[in-house]
Amino acid sequence: MFSNYLIGLREGLEASLVVCILIAYLVKTGNKDKLGPLWLGVGLAAALSLAFGAGLEFGTSELTFQAQEAIGGSLSIVSVGLVTWMVFWMKRTARHMKAELQDKLDTALAMGTGALVTTAFLAVGREGLETSLFVWRSVHAAGDGAGPLVGVLLGIGSSILLGWLFYRGALKINLSKFFTWTGGMLVVVAAGVLAYGVHDLQEAEFLPGLMNKAFDVTAAVPPDSWYGTLLKGTFNFQPDPTWLQAGVWLAYLVPTLLLFFGVFARTTAPAPAPASAAASSSEARSGS
């Protein structure tokens, strides 16, 4: 449940921040009358995301077991790729996101109502589609029951509340550190989803080695025990993975985490600016 809560919180907060930035800029520039088209674009993006998730869930229910496993395994790999790209992208562009969104909004305001709806739809829709795909695979990886879905809904609800508090100025968080550490945790979750996807493809007979178990600790960690459920819900832990699953999990997790936090260390410790540049920056701030 925790892993799915984290997905809902992280992905939902990104979308909430995007909406808050757009709303605040419209209000600040005296364009309150444009909030209607903005909310229309946000609503259309949310509807598309829900429809996409429903299509994934119900559109595959009538397929054969082998076809379901093949589609599920393939989409697991796609979703892990998207989430991995997203966490690195957010790390690189978070500090510039506000300026980029405001520039796009200025262009949309100049073009008319339709462009404003489209801008809001695209800004939120990308996050929504990524979230729907990754949540669908993560919920299936976590097993049956309502717990994973409840975790996602709680995470999204928390993100909406945090976004509102940010907008009202009642809450201040170091977003750079927040997205860095939640991004690292999402990489761990994604590794479990990737291993689960490999298992699906093995069951679909697209990949070999289904019977070649790397280890089996089912007796020590029963899947139906509270700690087995906790490990599965948090890390998508499987007590009897195949060698291919274990190898793919390790091959993805270790280099991705090293690169993720290594890039962070380099990008957050820039060289001291020259005195002239610092003075110019101070003058620009005082002039604004």
LUMDRENDREN-499038 format. One record per residue (C-alpha): y, z, x; residue in three letters. Coordinates in nm, 2 decimals. Layout:
<rs>
<Y: Y	Z: Z	X: X	residuo: ALA>
...
</rs>
This chain:
<rs>
<Y: 0.00	Z: 0.00	X: 0.00	residuo: MET>
<Y: 0.24	Z: 0.08	X: 0.29	residuo: PHE>
<Y: 0.21	Z: -0.26	X: 0.44	residuo: SER>
<Y: 0.30	Z: -0.43	X: 0.11	residuo: ASN>
<Y: 0.58	Z: -0.18	X: 0.05	residuo: TYR>
<Y: 0.71	Z: -0.28	X: 0.40	residuo: LEU>
<Y: 0.69	Z: -0.65	X: 0.31	residuo: ILE>
<Y: 0.88	Z: -0.60	X: -0.02	residuo: GLY>
<Y: 1.14	Z: -0.38	X: 0.15	residuo: LEU>
<Y: 1.20	Z: -0.61	X: 0.45	residuo: ARG>
<Y: 1.20	Z: -0.94	X: 0.27	residuo: GLU>
<Y: 1.39	Z: -0.80	X: -0.04	residuo: GLY>
<Y: 1.66	Z: -0.64	X: 0.18	residuo: LEU>
<Y: 1.73	Z: -0.98	X: 0.35	residuo: GLU>
<Y: 1.78	Z: -1.14	X: 0.01	residuo: ALA>
<Y: 1.98	Z: -0.84	X: -0.11	residuo: SER>
<Y: 2.21	Z: -0.86	X: 0.19	residuo: LEU>
<Y: 2.26	Z: -1.24	X: 0.14	residuo: VAL>
<Y: 2.36	Z: -1.18	X: -0.23	residuo: VAL>
<Y: 2.59	Z: -0.89	X: -0.13	residuo: CYS>
<Y: 2.77	Z: -1.10	X: 0.13	residuo: ILE>
<Y: 2.82	Z: -1.39	X: -0.11	residuo: LEU>
<Y: 2.95	Z: -1.16	X: -0.39	residuo: ILE>
<Y: 3.18	Z: -0.96	X: -0.16	residuo: ALA>
<Y: 3.33	Z: -1.29	X: -0.02	residuo: TYR>
<Y: 3.40	Z: -1.43	X: -0.36	residuo: LEU>
<Y: 3.57	Z: -1.10	X: -0.47	residuo: VAL>
<Y: 3.77	Z: -1.08	X: -0.15	residuo: LYS>
<Y: 3.90	Z: -1.44	X: -0.18	residuo: THR>
<Y: 4.00	Z: -1.40	X: -0.55	residuo: GLY>
<Y: 3.71	Z: -1.61	X: -0.69	residuo: ASN>
<Y: 3.56	Z: -1.35	X: -0.93	residuo: LYS>
<Y: 3.54	Z: -1.63	X: -1.19	residuo: ASP>
<Y: 3.28	Z: -1.80	X: -0.97	residuo: LYS>
<Y: 3.03	Z: -1.50	X: -0.99	residuo: LEU>
<Y: 2.86	Z: -1.66	X: -1.29	residuo: GLY>
<Y: 2.74	Z: -1.97	X: -1.10	residuo: PRO>
<Y: 2.65	Z: -1.75	X: -0.81	residuo: LEU>
<Y: 2.42	Z: -1.54	X: -1.02	residuo: TRP>
<Y: 2.28	Z: -1.85	X: -1.18	residuo: LEU>
<Y: 2.17	Z: -1.98	X: -0.84	residuo: GLY>
<Y: 2.02	Z: -1.64	X: -0.76	residuo: VAL>
<Y: 1.84	Z: -1.62	X: -1.09	residuo: GLY>
<Y: 1.69	Z: -1.97	X: -1.05	residuo: LEU>
<Y: 1.57	Z: -1.88	X: -0.70	residuo: ALA>
<Y: 1.40	Z: -1.57	X: -0.83	residuo: ALA>
<Y: 1.24	Z: -1.76	X: -1.11	residuo: ALA>
<Y: 1.11	Z: -2.02	X: -0.87	residuo: LEU>
<Y: 0.97	Z: -1.75	X: -0.64	residuo: SER>
<Y: 0.79	Z: -1.59	X: -0.93	residuo: LEU>
<Y: 0.66	Z: -1.92	X: -1.06	residuo: ALA>
<Y: 0.53	Z: -2.00	X: -0.71	residuo: PHE>
<Y: 0.35	Z: -1.67	X: -0.68	residuo: GLY>
<Y: 0.20	Z: -1.71	X: -1.03	residuo: ALA>
<Y: 0.09	Z: -2.06	X: -0.94	residuo: GLY>
<Y: -0.09	Z: -1.93	X: -0.63	residuo: LEU>
<Y: -0.26	Z: -1.66	X: -0.82	residuo: GLU>
<Y: -0.37	Z: -1.84	X: -1.13	residuo: PHE>
<Y: -0.39	Z: -2.20	X: -1.00	residuo: GLY>
<Y: -0.68	Z: -2.11	X: -0.77	residuo: THR>
<Y: -0.88	Z: -1.89	X: -1.01	residuo: SER>
<Y: -1.08	Z: -2.18	X: -1.16	residuo: GLU>
<Y: -1.19	Z: -2.32	X: -0.82	residuo: LEU>
<Y: -1.53	Z: -2.27	X: -0.66	residuo: THR>
<Y: -1.57	Z: -1.98	X: -0.43	residuo: PHE>
<Y: -1.57	Z: -2.20	X: -0.12	residuo: GLN>
<Y: -1.26	Z: -2.38	X: -0.23	residuo: ALA>
<Y: -1.08	Z: -2.05	X: -0.30	residuo: GLN>
<Y: -1.17	Z: -1.92	X: 0.04	residuo: GLU>
<Y: -1.06	Z: -2.24	X: 0.21	residuo: ALA>
<Y: -0.72	Z: -2.24	X: 0.04	residuo: ILE>
<Y: -0.67	Z: -1.87	X: 0.09	residuo: GLY>
<Y: -0.76	Z: -1.89	X: 0.46	residuo: GLY>
<Y: -0.53	Z: -2.19	X: 0.51	residuo: SER>
<Y: -0.24	Z: -2.03	X: 0.33	residuo: LEU>
<Y: -0.29	Z: -1.71	X: 0.53	residuo: SER>
<Y: -0.23	Z: -1.91	X: 0.85	residuo: ILE>
<Y: 0.08	Z: -2.08	X: 0.70	residuo: VAL>
<Y: 0.22	Z: -1.74	X: 0.57	residuo: SER>
<Y: 0.17	Z: -1.58	X: 0.91	residuo: VAL>
<Y: 0.35	Z: -1.87	X: 1.08	residuo: GLY>
<Y: 0.64	Z: -1.84	X: 0.83	residuo: LEU>
<Y: 0.68	Z: -1.47	X: 0.87	residuo: VAL>
<Y: 0.66	Z: -1.49	X: 1.25	residuo: THR>
<Y: 0.93	Z: -1.75	X: 1.25	residuo: TRP>
<Y: 1.14	Z: -1.54	X: 1.01	residuo: MET>
<Y: 1.13	Z: -1.22	X: 1.21	residuo: VAL>
<Y: 1.23	Z: -1.40	X: 1.53	residuo: PHE>
<Y: 1.50	Z: -1.60	X: 1.34	residuo: TRP>
<Y: 1.65	Z: -1.28	X: 1.19	residuo: MET>
<Y: 1.66	Z: -1.12	X: 1.53	residuo: LYS>
<Y: 1.85	Z: -1.41	X: 1.67	residuo: ARG>
<Y: 2.09	Z: -1.48	X: 1.38	residuo: THR>
<Y: 2.15	Z: -1.15	X: 1.20	residuo: ALA>
<Y: 2.48	Z: -1.09	X: 1.37	residuo: ARG>
<Y: 2.61	Z: -1.43	X: 1.28	residuo: HIS>
<Y: 2.46	Z: -1.45	X: 0.92	residuo: MET>
<Y: 2.77	Z: -1.32	X: 0.75	residuo: LYS>
<Y: 3.00	Z: -1.59	X: 0.91	residuo: ALA>
<Y: 2.75	Z: -1.87	X: 0.84	residuo: GLU>
<Y: 2.71	Z: -1.77	X: 0.48	residuo: LEU>
<Y: 3.09	Z: -1.75	X: 0.43	residuo: GLN>
<Y: 3.14	Z: -2.10	X: 0.58	residuo: ASP>
<Y: 2.88	Z: -2.24	X: 0.35	residuo: LYS>
<Y: 3.04	Z: -2.07	X: 0.06	residuo: LEU>
<Y: 3.38	Z: -2.21	X: 0.15	residuo: ASP>
<Y: 3.23	Z: -2.56	X: 0.15	residuo: THR>
<Y: 3.06	Z: -2.50	X: -0.18	residuo: ALA>
<Y: 3.38	Z: -2.37	X: -0.34	residuo: LEU>
<Y: 3.56	Z: -2.68	X: -0.23	residuo: ALA>
<Y: 3.29	Z: -2.91	X: -0.38	residuo: MET>
<Y: 3.26	Z: -2.74	X: -0.72	residuo: GLY>
<Y: 3.04	Z: -2.53	X: -0.94	residuo: THR>
<Y: 2.72	Z: -2.72	X: -0.88	residuo: GLY>
<Y: 2.75	Z: -2.68	X: -0.51	residuo: ALA>
<Y: 2.80	Z: -2.31	X: -0.55	residuo: LEU>
<Y: 2.49	Z: -2.28	X: -0.76	residuo: VAL>
<Y: 2.29	Z: -2.48	X: -0.50	residuo: THR>
<Y: 2.42	Z: -2.27	X: -0.21	residuo: THR>
<Y: 2.31	Z: -1.94	X: -0.38	residuo: ALA>
<Y: 1.98	Z: -2.10	X: -0.48	residuo: PHE>
<Y: 1.90	Z: -2.22	X: -0.13	residuo: LEU>
<Y: 2.02	Z: -1.90	X: 0.04	residuo: ALA>
<Y: 1.79	Z: -1.68	X: -0.18	residuo: VAL>
<Y: 1.52	Z: -1.92	X: -0.26	residuo: GLY>
<Y: 1.39	Z: -1.95	X: 0.10	residuo: ARG>
<Y: 1.35	Z: -1.58	X: 0.12	residuo: GLU>
<Y: 1.18	Z: -1.57	X: -0.22	residuo: GLY>
<Y: 0.92	Z: -1.84	X: -0.14	residuo: LEU>
<Y: 0.83	Z: -1.68	X: 0.19	residuo: GLU>
<Y: 0.80	Z: -1.35	X: 0.02	residuo: THR>
<Y: 0.58	Z: -1.48	X: -0.26	residuo: SER>
<Y: 0.34	Z: -1.65	X: -0.02	residuo: LEU>
<Y: 0.31	Z: -1.36	X: 0.23	residuo: PHE>
<Y: 0.28	Z: -1.10	X: -0.05	residuo: VAL>
<Y: 0.01	Z: -1.31	X: -0.22	residuo: TRP>
<Y: -0.20	Z: -1.32	X: 0.10	residuo: ARG>
<Y: -0.13	Z: -0.96	X: 0.19	residuo: SER>
<Y: -0.22	Z: -0.83	X: -0.15	residuo: VAL>
<Y: -0.55	Z: -1.02	X: -0.14	residuo: HIS>
<Y: -0.62	Z: -0.90	X: 0.21	residuo: ALA>
<Y: -0.56	Z: -0.54	X: 0.10	residuo: ALA>
<Y: -0.82	Z: -0.57	X: -0.17	residuo: GLY>
<Y: -0.84	Z: -0.53	X: -0.54	residuo: ASP>
<Y: -0.65	Z: -0.28	X: -0.75	residuo: GLY>
<Y: -0.29	Z: -0.23	X: -0.85	residuo: ALA>
<Y: -0.19	Z: -0.04	X: -0.53	residuo: GLY>
<Y: -0.08	Z: -0.33	X: -0.32	residuo: PRO>
<Y: 0.12	Z: -0.49	X: -0.60	residuo: LEU>
<Y: 0.28	Z: -0.16	X: -0.68	residuo: VAL>
<Y: 0.37	Z: -0.12	X: -0.31	residuo: GLY>
<Y: 0.54	Z: -0.46	X: -0.32	residuo: VAL>
<Y: 0.74	Z: -0.38	X: -0.63	residuo: LEU>
<Y: 0.85	Z: -0.04	X: -0.49	residuo: LEU>
<Y: 0.96	Z: -0.22	X: -0.17	residuo: GLY>
<Y: 1.16	Z: -0.48	X: -0.36	residuo: ILE>
<Y: 1.31	Z: -0.20	X: -0.58	residuo: GLY>
<Y: 1.41	Z: 0.00	X: -0.28	residuo: SER>
<Y: 1.57	Z: -0.31	X: -0.12	residuo: SER>
<Y: 1.78	Z: -0.38	X: -0.43	residuo: ILE>
<Y: 1.90	Z: -0.02	X: -0.43	residuo: LEU>
<Y: 1.98	Z: -0.03	X: -0.06	residuo: LEU>
<Y: 2.17	Z: -0.36	X: -0.11	residuo: GLY>
<Y: 2.38	Z: -0.21	X: -0.38	residuo: TRP>
<Y: 2.46	Z: 0.10	X: -0.17	residuo: LEU>
<Y: 2.56	Z: -0.13	X: 0.12	residuo: PHE>
<Y: 2.79	Z: -0.32	X: -0.11	residuo: TYR>
<Y: 2.95	Z: -0.01	X: -0.25	residuo: ARG>
<Y: 3.00	Z: 0.13	X: 0.11	residuo: GLY>
<Y: 2.79	Z: 0.44	X: 0.03	residuo: ALA>
<Y: 2.53	Z: 0.37	X: 0.30	residuo: LEU>
<Y: 2.55	Z: 0.25	X: 0.66	residuo: LYS>
<Y: 2.25	Z: 0.16	X: 0.87	residuo: ILE>
<Y: 2.22	Z: -0.01	X: 1.20	residuo: ASN>
<Y: 2.07	Z: -0.33	X: 1.06	residuo: LEU>
<Y: 1.99	Z: -0.47	X: 1.40	residuo: SER>
<Y: 1.76	Z: -0.18	X: 1.48	residuo: LYS>
<Y: 1.62	Z: -0.18	X: 1.12	residuo: PHE>
<Y: 1.53	Z: -0.55	X: 1.13	residuo: PHE>
<Y: 1.39	Z: -0.51	X: 1.48	residuo: THR>
<Y: 1.15	Z: -0.22	X: 1.41	residuo: TRP>
<Y: 1.05	Z: -0.35	X: 1.06	residuo: THR>
<Y: 1.00	Z: -0.69	X: 1.22	residuo: GLY>
<Y: 0.76	Z: -0.54	X: 1.48	residuo: GLY>
<Y: 0.57	Z: -0.36	X: 1.20	residuo: MET>
<Y: 0.55	Z: -0.69	X: 1.00	residuo: LEU>
<Y: 0.40	Z: -0.86	X: 1.31	residuo: VAL>
<Y: 0.12	Z: -0.60	X: 1.29	residuo: VAL>
<Y: 0.07	Z: -0.66	X: 0.92	residuo: VAL>
<Y: 0.07	Z: -1.04	X: 0.99	residuo: ALA>
<Y: -0.20	Z: -1.00	X: 1.25	residuo: ALA>
<Y: -0.42	Z: -0.84	X: 0.98	residuo: GLY>
<Y: -0.35	Z: -1.12	X: 0.73	residuo: VAL>
<Y: -0.43	Z: -1.38	X: 1.00	residuo: LEU>
<Y: -0.76	Z: -1.21	X: 1.07	residuo: ALA>
<Y: -0.84	Z: -1.20	X: 0.70	residuo: TYR>
<Y: -0.75	Z: -1.57	X: 0.67	residuo: GLY>
<Y: -1.00	Z: -1.65	X: 0.95	residuo: VAL>
<Y: -1.26	Z: -1.45	X: 0.76	residuo: HIS>
<Y: -1.19	Z: -1.66	X: 0.45	residuo: ASP>
<Y: -1.23	Z: -1.98	X: 0.65	residuo: LEU>
<Y: -1.56	Z: -1.86	X: 0.79	residuo: GLN>
<Y: -1.68	Z: -1.78	X: 0.44	residuo: GLU>
<Y: -1.58	Z: -2.13	X: 0.33	residuo: ALA>
<Y: -1.78	Z: -2.26	X: 0.63	residuo: GLU>
<Y: -1.48	Z: -2.42	X: 0.78	residuo: PHE>
<Y: -1.52	Z: -2.20	X: 1.09	residuo: LEU>
<Y: -1.84	Z: -2.07	X: 1.25	residuo: PRO>
<Y: -1.95	Z: -1.72	X: 1.34	residuo: GLY>
<Y: -1.95	Z: -1.54	X: 1.01	residuo: LEU>
<Y: -2.26	Z: -1.34	X: 1.11	residuo: MET>
<Y: -2.15	Z: -1.26	X: 1.46	residuo: ASN>
<Y: -1.99	Z: -0.92	X: 1.43	residuo: LYS>
<Y: -1.78	Z: -0.78	X: 1.71	residuo: ALA>
<Y: -1.85	Z: -0.43	X: 1.59	residuo: PHE>
<Y: -1.94	Z: -0.24	X: 1.28	residuo: ASP>
<Y: -1.79	Z: 0.11	X: 1.21	residuo: VAL>
<Y: -1.86	Z: 0.10	X: 0.84	residuo: THR>
<Y: -2.06	Z: 0.43	X: 0.87	residuo: ALA>
<Y: -1.77	Z: 0.60	X: 1.04	residuo: ALA>
<Y: -1.49	Z: 0.44	X: 0.84	residuo: VAL>
<Y: -1.63	Z: 0.37	X: 0.49	residuo: PRO>
<Y: -1.41	Z: 0.12	X: 0.31	residuo: PRO>
<Y: -1.41	Z: 0.33	X: 0.00	residuo: ASP>
<Y: -1.30	Z: 0.65	X: 0.18	residuo: SER>
<Y: -0.94	Z: 0.77	X: 0.17	residuo: TRP>
<Y: -0.89	Z: 0.70	X: 0.54	residuo: TYR>
<Y: -1.07	Z: 0.36	X: 0.51	residuo: GLY>
<Y: -0.84	Z: 0.27	X: 0.22	residuo: THR>
<Y: -0.54	Z: 0.39	X: 0.41	residuo: LEU>
<Y: -0.62	Z: 0.18	X: 0.72	residuo: LEU>
<Y: -0.70	Z: -0.13	X: 0.51	residuo: LYS>
<Y: -0.38	Z: -0.08	X: 0.30	residuo: GLY>
<Y: -0.16	Z: -0.02	X: 0.61	residuo: THR>
<Y: -0.30	Z: -0.25	X: 0.88	residuo: PHE>
<Y: -0.55	Z: -0.47	X: 0.68	residuo: ASN>
<Y: -0.82	Z: -0.30	X: 0.89	residuo: PHE>
<Y: -1.17	Z: -0.43	X: 0.85	residuo: GLN>
<Y: -1.46	Z: -0.21	X: 0.98	residuo: PRO>
<Y: -1.69	Z: -0.50	X: 1.06	residuo: ASP>
<Y: -1.49	Z: -0.80	X: 1.19	residuo: PRO>
<Y: -1.64	Z: -1.11	X: 1.35	residuo: THR>
<Y: -1.58	Z: -1.19	X: 1.71	residuo: TRP>
<Y: -1.36	Z: -1.48	X: 1.60	residuo: LEU>
<Y: -1.15	Z: -1.25	X: 1.38	residuo: GLN>
<Y: -1.11	Z: -0.99	X: 1.65	residuo: ALA>
<Y: -1.02	Z: -1.25	X: 1.91	residuo: GLY>
<Y: -0.76	Z: -1.42	X: 1.68	residuo: VAL>
<Y: -0.61	Z: -1.08	X: 1.59	residuo: TRP>
<Y: -0.57	Z: -0.98	X: 1.95	residuo: LEU>
<Y: -0.45	Z: -1.32	X: 2.07	residuo: ALA>
<Y: -0.18	Z: -1.32	X: 1.81	residuo: TYR>
<Y: -0.07	Z: -0.95	X: 1.81	residuo: LEU>
<Y: -0.03	Z: -0.88	X: 2.18	residuo: VAL>
<Y: 0.18	Z: -1.18	X: 2.30	residuo: PRO>
<Y: 0.38	Z: -1.18	X: 1.98	residuo: THR>
<Y: 0.48	Z: -0.82	X: 2.01	residuo: LEU>
<Y: 0.55	Z: -0.85	X: 2.38	residuo: LEU>
<Y: 0.77	Z: -1.16	X: 2.32	residuo: LEU>
<Y: 0.94	Z: -1.00	X: 2.02	residuo: PHE>
<Y: 1.05	Z: -0.68	X: 2.19	residuo: PHE>
<Y: 1.10	Z: -0.85	X: 2.52	residuo: GLY>
<Y: 1.35	Z: -1.09	X: 2.36	residuo: VAL>
<Y: 1.52	Z: -0.79	X: 2.20	residuo: PHE>
<Y: 1.56	Z: -0.61	X: 2.53	residuo: ALA>
<Y: 1.72	Z: -0.92	X: 2.68	residuo: ARG>
<Y: 1.95	Z: -1.01	X: 2.39	residuo: THR>
<Y: 2.08	Z: -0.66	X: 2.32	residuo: THR>
<Y: 2.19	Z: -0.58	X: 2.68	residuo: ALA>
<Y: 2.44	Z: -0.85	X: 2.77	residuo: PRO>
<Y: 2.63	Z: -0.85	X: 3.09	residuo: ALA>
<Y: 2.97	Z: -0.68	X: 3.09	residuo: PRO>
<Y: 3.25	Z: -0.92	X: 2.98	residuo: ALA>
<Y: 3.52	Z: -1.00	X: 3.23	residuo: PRO>
<Y: 3.84	Z: -0.80	X: 3.19	residuo: ALA>
<Y: 4.03	Z: -1.10	X: 3.07	residuo: SER>
<Y: 3.78	Z: -1.18	X: 2.80	residuo: ALA>
<Y: 3.77	Z: -0.82	X: 2.68	residuo: ALA>
<Y: 4.15	Z: -0.82	X: 2.66	residuo: ALA>
<Y: 4.15	Z: -1.14	X: 2.46	residuo: SER>
<Y: 3.89	Z: -1.00	X: 2.22	residuo: SER>
<Y: 4.10	Z: -0.68	X: 2.18	residuo: SER>
<Y: 4.41	Z: -0.89	X: 2.10	residuo: GLU>
<Y: 4.22	Z: -1.11	X: 1.85	residuo: ALA>
<Y: 4.10	Z: -0.80	X: 1.67	residuo: ARG>
<Y: 4.45	Z: -0.64	X: 1.66	residuo: SER>
<Y: 4.59	Z: -0.97	X: 1.55	residuo: GLY>
<Y: 4.34	Z: -1.00	X: 1.26	residuo: SER>
</rs>
